[in-house]
């Protein structure tokens, strides 16, 4: 699966649905979900996602936030930017 030039190998993707994405990419665990306790999005046409990126070896968070995005693909791009895999102006 290719998103914004980053390739998530199929064998490293645990879950990929419209509400949850969990995968490993470059020694980081990406967990993005719309099932959380962070309330409703600011706009009705957006979905609020919990976005976590954790370095597997150290257990430290590269990204620990939530954001309002139109789709889970956009939330994955936010996670990639936060983990410094994409330039911030992408």
matplotlib code that plots the C-alpha trace (Angstrom):
import matplotlib.pyplot as plt

x = [0.0, 1.6, 0.6, 2.4, 5.4, 5.8, 5.2, 3.6, 4.2, 1.2, 2.8, 3.3, -0.3, -2.3, -5.5, -6.7, -10.3, -12.1, -11.9, -8.6, -5.1, -2.4, 1.0, 4.7, 6.9, 10.6, 10.7, 7.6, 4.2, 1.4, -1.9, -4.7, -8.3, -11.6, -12.7, -11.5, -12.7, -11.5, -15.0, -16.5, -14.7, -15.0, -16.8, -19.5, -17.8, -14.6, -13.7, -11.6, -8.7, -6.4, -2.9, 0.0, 3.4, 5.7, 9.3, 9.3, 12.8, 12.6, 8.9, 9.0, 6.2, 7.2, 3.6, 0.8, -2.1, -5.5, -6.7, -9.8, -9.3, -11.7, -10.4, -8.1, -5.6, -5.3, -4.7, -1.9, -0.3, -0.5, 1.2, 3.9, 4.6, 4.7, 7.2, 9.4, 8.9, 7.5, 8.3, 6.0, 4.9, 3.6]
y = [0.0, 3.3, 6.5, 9.8, 7.9, 5.6, 1.9, -0.1, -3.7, -5.9, -8.3, -5.4, -4.2, -5.7, -3.8, -1.5, -0.3, 3.0, 3.3, 1.7, 1.4, -0.5, -1.3, -1.3, 1.0, 1.6, 0.2, 2.3, 1.1, 3.2, 3.0, 5.3, 4.9, 6.8, 4.8, 6.8, 9.2, 12.5, 13.9, 14.9, 16.7, 20.4, 20.0, 17.4, 16.2, 15.3, 12.4, 12.7, 10.2, 9.2, 9.1, 7.3, 6.4, 4.4, 3.5, -0.3, -0.7, 2.2, 2.4, 6.2, 8.1, 9.9, 11.1, 11.0, 13.3, 13.4, 15.2, 15.9, 14.5, 13.7, 10.1, 7.6, 8.1, 11.7, 10.7, 8.4, 11.3, 13.4, 10.5, 10.2, 14.0, 13.9, 11.0, 13.0, 10.6, 13.4, 17.0, 19.3, 21.1, 17.9]
z = [0.0, -1.1, 0.6, -0.2, -1.6, 1.5, 0.9, 3.7, 2.9, 3.0, 5.5, 7.9, 7.9, 10.7, 10.1, 7.3, 7.4, 7.1, 10.9, 11.9, 10.5, 12.2, 10.6, 11.0, 8.8, 9.4, 12.9, 13.9, 14.8, 13.3, 15.1, 13.8, 14.9, 14.9, 18.0, 21.0, 23.7, 22.2, 21.3, 17.9, 15.1, 14.7, 11.3, 10.5, 7.3, 9.1, 11.3, 14.5, 14.5, 17.3, 15.8, 17.4, 16.0, 18.4, 17.9, 18.4, 19.9, 22.4, 23.0, 22.6, 20.8, 17.6, 17.3, 20.0, 18.9, 17.4, 14.4, 12.2, 8.7, 5.8, 5.6, 7.3, 4.4, 5.3, 9.0, 7.9, 6.0, 9.3, 11.1, 8.4, 8.6, 12.4, 12.4, 9.9, 7.0, 4.8, 4.4, 6.4, 3.2, 1.5]

ax = plt.figure().add_subplot(projection="3d")
ax.plot(x, y, z, "-o")
ax.set_aspect("equal")
plt.show()
